[in-house]
Amino acid sequence: MAGSMRQRGGDSWNLRVFVGWDPVTKRRSYLERTVKGTRKEASSALATLVLEAERLASSAPRHGTFAALCEEWL
């Protein structure tokens, strides 16, 4: 899973990681953070954010509706 870094100001960075498609709205879903510091610190924070996104993606349900979840369970 890859992420992106965009500089917002002198020492402010916007970090963004794609986590998948929302099953209900059919839109792309992102995990975003704003970090203050150097480019190296932002890169380190991006690596941490990618790991967090992977952890969330592995624990997220495969279906977006309650009915689909109940149907799968039955």
C-alpha positions in Angstrom: 0.0 0.0 0.0 1.4 3.4 -1.0 0.8 6.8 0.3 1.4 10.4 -0.8 3.0 13.4 0.9 2.1 17.0 -0.1 3.7 20.1 1.4 1.1 22.5 2.7 3.3 25.3 4.1 6.8 25.8 5.4 6.9 22.9 7.7 3.4 21.4 7.3 2.8 18.1 5.4 -0.5 16.5 4.3 -0.2 12.7 4.3 -2.7 10.5 2.4 -3.2 6.8 2.0 -5.8 5.0 -0.1 -7.6 2.4 1.9 -10.1 1.1 -0.6 -13.6 1.8 -1.9 -16.6 2.5 0.3 -19.1 -0.3 -0.4 -22.1 1.9 0.3 -21.2 5.2 -1.5 -18.9 3.6 -4.1 -16.3 6.4 -3.5 -12.6 6.1 -2.8 -11.7 6.2 0.9 -8.5 7.7 2.3 -6.8 8.0 5.6 -5.3 11.5 6.0 -3.1 13.2 8.5 -1.4 16.6 8.8 2.1 16.6 10.2 4.4 19.5 11.2 8.1 19.0 10.8 10.8 18.3 8.2 10.4 16.2 5.1 12.2 13.3 6.8 9.8 13.4 9.8 6.8 13.5 7.5 8.2 10.5 5.5 8.5 8.6 8.8 5.0 9.5 9.8 3.8 8.4 6.3 5.3 5.0 6.9 3.5 4.7 10.2 0.2 5.9 8.5 0.6 3.2 5.8 1.0 0.5 8.5 -2.1 1.8 10.3 -4.1 1.8 7.0 -3.0 -1.8 6.3 -4.1 -2.8 9.8 -7.5 -1.1 9.3 -8.0 -2.6 5.9 -7.4 -6.2 7.2 -9.9 -5.7 10.0 -12.6 -4.0 8.0 -15.7 -5.9 7.0 -16.0 -6.9 3.4 -19.6 -5.7 3.0 -21.0 -2.3 3.8 -24.6 -3.0 4.8 -26.0 -4.6 7.8 -28.2 -6.8 5.6 -25.2 -8.2 3.7 -23.4 -8.9 7.0 -26.4 -10.8 8.4 -26.8 -12.7 5.1 -23.1 -13.7 5.2 -23.5 -14.8 8.9 -26.5 -16.9 8.2 
